[in-house]
Amino acid sequence: MSELLGVPASTLRYWEQEFSGIRPKRSTSNQRYYRPEDLRRLQMINYLVRTKGLRIEAAKQELLSNASNISKRLDVIDLLTDTRDELKRMLDALTKRK
């Protein structure tokens, strides 16, 4: 999960303590298994804290008051990122044809 979000595992553990709604399952060896809803919550936290630069308390407030809007923004960002990547692949393919 830390690789997927680009944050250290210690940051994930800190966010688990600071933000409600993140409850990964644990194996008998105490390894964390994140549910899809945990992933989405962590993506929103990552966006608020690392991308937008909000402090923890401000990010908590934003999640409480505006979680659905944040989720929609992330959907748009994902779509735009995928579109950009596809356009880059197309441009590279066209460049190689010349």
C-alpha positions, -999 to +999 in steps of 0.1 A: +000+000+000+028+024+008+043+019-027+009+025-043+005+058-025+041+068-025+044+072+012+064+053+038+047+026+058+052+047+090+031+074+074+003+049+068+004+038+104+003+074+115-027+081+093-045+050+107-042+065+142-051+101+132-080+095+108-112+075+115-125+050+090-092+032+082-094-003+096-072-028+078-076-065+085-047-082+101-032-116+095-021-139+122+014-125+117+000-090+121+003-080+085-021-053+074-046-061+046-064-029+034-100-031+021-110-011-010-127+015+013-094+019+033-075+024+000-100+051-010-098+069+023-060+068+022-060+082-013-082+111-001-059+117+029-028+115+006-044+141-018-053+165+010-021+163+030+006+158+003-010+173-028-030+201-014-006+207+016-033+207+043-023+200+079-037+169+096-064+188+114-075+207+083-076+174+063-098+158+090-122+187+088-122+185+050-130+148+051-158+153+075-174+181+056-167+173+020-157+136+015-179+130-015-165+160-034-129+149-026-137+115-039-151+130-071-120+151-075-098+120-072-119+103-099-113+132-122-076+133-115-074+095-121-092+099-154-070+128-165-039+109-156-050+079-176-059+101-205-025+118-204-007+085-202-026+072-232-019+104-252+018+100-244+018+064-257+000+075-288+025+103-294+055+079-288+040+055-313+035+083-339+070+096-333+085+061-339+066+058-372+084+088-387 
